Amino acid sequence: MSVTTWLRCARAPIAAAWPYADVLPEAEPVSLGESFTPMLRSRENPNVFIKDEGQNPTGSFKARELSLAVTMACAYGLRKLAIPSAGNAAGALAASAGIEAYIFMPKDVPRANLIECQTYGAQVMLIDGLIGDCGRLVGERKQAEGWFDISTLKEPFRVEGKKTMGYEIAEQMNWTLPDVVIYPTGGGVGLIGMWKAFDEMQQLGWLPSSSRRSKMIAVQSTGCAPIPKAWDEGKTVSEPWPNAHTLAPGLRVPKAYADYLILDILYQSGGAAVAVSD
């Protein structure tokens, strides 16, 4: 398929298929209309663009990955999904149709996220701990309860949903890649997904042969910065961050399950990891 033909397919109504359906798993979409969020030029730095993922249906980029994950769960006949979440992924899962959602969140999760999950009818368990504690409880109970664990990178399709950000960025930049992608990093699925998209586009010949991949920059809060610490120490995995705290709940991940993948991408891309104050 030529790029021109593919673009016509990509812009078909979402009710018929996802954007970029030709590079996604084939299944009947469970979708609220994710994707094609705008790239806004920074007013302070004209060469910087901000990808406004807040315009996705549930208010964050998590809508992309959970749409794909729920779609494939339904395709495989799964109907009871469990997830640990700092808030946004939980809301995106709860909003999806055709499944029972069992959600484990820290008890100090933002109230808006809690109300969203409860409104959609999800079963919510508030935990005295952080997202790692939530994940542990999902792991301990899933077999007895008959849940499928849809945690970060415990299944392959959340990455597939997140990679659509990479395709959009390339299309919005006239099929080139930015010099640098700066990514606020919690679990890191978006960073991994975008890197996967860049690799696929190069293999498909959709990017100029001279195109260099973007340098990937992972950004975390100084109150929870396991990836920058590992980066500064030249390590390939991170250590759990003690007493993790940040005003951005989605970034309060003391140790990402995919830390080794995140760090490998940073090394491959010639990027970096940095910690900034809230």
N, C-alpha and C positions, 0 to 999 in steps of 0.2 A: 504494500500500500504506500502510495506517495505521501509526503508530508502534507500536501494540499488536500488530498482526499481525507487523510487522517484528521486534519483540522476541522473539516466539515462534520465529520463524525463526532469529534470532541465537543462541538458546539450544539449538538442535537439536544432537544429538551431533556432535562434531568429525569423526568418521568419515564423516558424511554431507556436511558442508560446514563451511567456516570460520565462526566467529562473524563477523557483519557481511558475509556472503557477498554480500548484495544490493548492496553498494557496492564490491565487489572484482571484478577480472576473472573471467570465467566460464571455468573449467577444472577438471579433476579434481585435487583438492588433493594435493600431496605434503606431508604434515604429520606432525609428531610430537606434536601437541597443544599448540600455542602459544596464548598469549593468556589473558585473564581472570586476570591477576595481581592480587594484593590491593593495596588502598590502606591503608597502615598509619598511624595517627595518631601523630605525634611525641610522645614522652613529655615533652620539654622545651618544645615550642611547640604547644599544643593546636590552633591554627589551621593547622598545617602537616601535610600528608600526604605519605607516602613511597610511591611506586609501586614495589613490589618486583619488578623485572624479573628478578631472580636465580632466580625460580621457573619461568622458561621452560625447555624441555627441555635445552638445552645451556648453561644457566646465565647467559644474558644476553639482552637484547632483540634481539640479532642473529638469534635464531631466527625472529622474526617476518618480517623482511625477506627472509631467505634462503629461507624456506618459499615465499613468493610468487614470488621470482625463479626458484627451481628449478622450481616448478610451471609457470611460463610458458615456461621454457626447454624443458622436456619437451613442453609443448603445441605448441611450434614445431619440435620434432624435433631440438633441440640435445642433444648428449650429452657434450661435452667443455667444461667450464667452468673458467676461470682467474680467480684473485682475488689481489690484494695485501691483506694483513691484518696488523694488530697482534696478532691472536690470536683474538678472539671470533668475528668473522665467518668466519674460516677453519674453526673448529670447527663452526659451524652449517652451513656448506656441506658439509663432509666427512661430516656425519651424515645428509645428505639422500640419498634413494634414487634409483637409476636414472640416475646420471650419473658421469662421470669428473671428479674434482676435482684441479686443479693449483694449488697454493697457494705463494705467495711471501711469506715472513715475515722480519722482521729476525732475525739470528742470536741476539740476546739476548731473544727472545720468552719469556714465562713457560713453564717446562717443561711445566706442565699442559696448555697449549694445544697444544704440539708433540706430546705423547703422545696427546692426543685425536685430532688429525688423522691421525697415523700408525696409531692403532688402527682408525680407520674406513676405512683403506686409501687415503687420499689421497696424491698425489705431492707431497711437500713439498720446496721449495727454500729454504734459509736464506741470507739475503743480508747482506753486510757493509754495512749502511746502515739507512735508515729506510723508512717505508712509501712515501714518494715514490719511492725507488729501486726498491722492489718493483714499484710501478705502472709505472715506466718499462720494466722488463724484461718485464712482461706485454705492454705495448704493442709492444715490439720483436719479440717471438717469436710473438705470437698468430696472425698470418697464416700463417707457415710451419708452425706446429704444428696449425693447425685448431682453435684454442681460441676460444670466445666469451668476451669480456672482460666479467665481471660486476662490475667495480669500481663504487664508489660513483657513482651518477648517470650511469654509462655505459649503463644500461638503465633503463626507467621503473618497474620493478615492486618494487624494494627500497623505494622511497618508499611504494608502495601497502601493503606489509606493515607498515611503521612507522606509517602513519597510524592503524592500529587502536588504538594507544595513546591517540590523541585521542578516538576513539569510546568507549573504555572509561572514560576519565576522566570524560567527560560523563555516561555512564550511571551510574557509581558515585557521582556527585555529583547524582543525581536530575535529569539533563538541564539542568544549569547548568554554567558553566565557572568554574574557579578564577580568582581575581584575577590570580594570577601563576603561571607555570610556570618553574621553575628547572631548567635542563637542562645536565648535564655534556657539553661539546661537543668532539668530535674531528672527524669528518667532517661531522657536523651533520644526517644524514639524518632522525633522529628529530624534531628541531626542525622541519625542513621538512615532514615527514609529518604531525605534529600540527597545524601551521598549515593544511595542506591539509584535514585532517579538520574543523577548526573552520569553515572556509569552506564545505565541502560541507554540513555540518549546518545552517548558517544558510540556505543556499539551499534546502534541503529542508524548512525549517520545523520542524526537530526541536528547535530551541532557541527560547526565548521571544524575541519580537521586540525586547524591550528588552535582551536579553543582549549584553553587551560581550565582545569576545574577550579572552583572557588576555594580559597583558603577558608577553613571552617574554624570559627572562634566560639568556644563554649564559655558562657558567662554564668557565674553563680554568685550568690550573696556571700558576703564575708561571714555571715552567721551560719552558713552551711555550704562549705566549699571543698568537698572531697576531690572533685576533678581537678581544680587548679592546684591543690596541694600535691596530688599525684604527678601532675604535669611538671610542676616546679622541681620535684624530686626525681624526675626522669623515670617514673614507674609506669608499668603497663596495666596496673589495676589500682583501685583506690582503697583506702581504709575507711571504716565507718566514722562519720563525723560526730564527735561527742556534743551533747547539748545543742542539737541543731535548732536554729531559730531564724526566721525571716518573715517579713511582712507579706511575702509572696508565697502563699501556701503550696502552690504547685511546684515550687523550687525547694521545698523542705524535704529533700530526699537524702538521708545521711549516707547511703551507699546505693548507687544505681545498680540494678541487676546487670545492665549492659555496659558497665564502666569500661571493661576491656575493649569493647567495640568502639565506644566513644573516643577513648584515648588513641586507639589505632588510627581512626579517621583523622584525628588532629595531627598525628605524626605524618600520615600519608599526604595530607593536604598542605603541609607546611604552615599549619595554623597555630593555635595557641589556646590556652585556658586562662581566664582571668576572673578574679573575685572583685566585686564592687559592693559598696555599702548600699543598704536599702534606700 
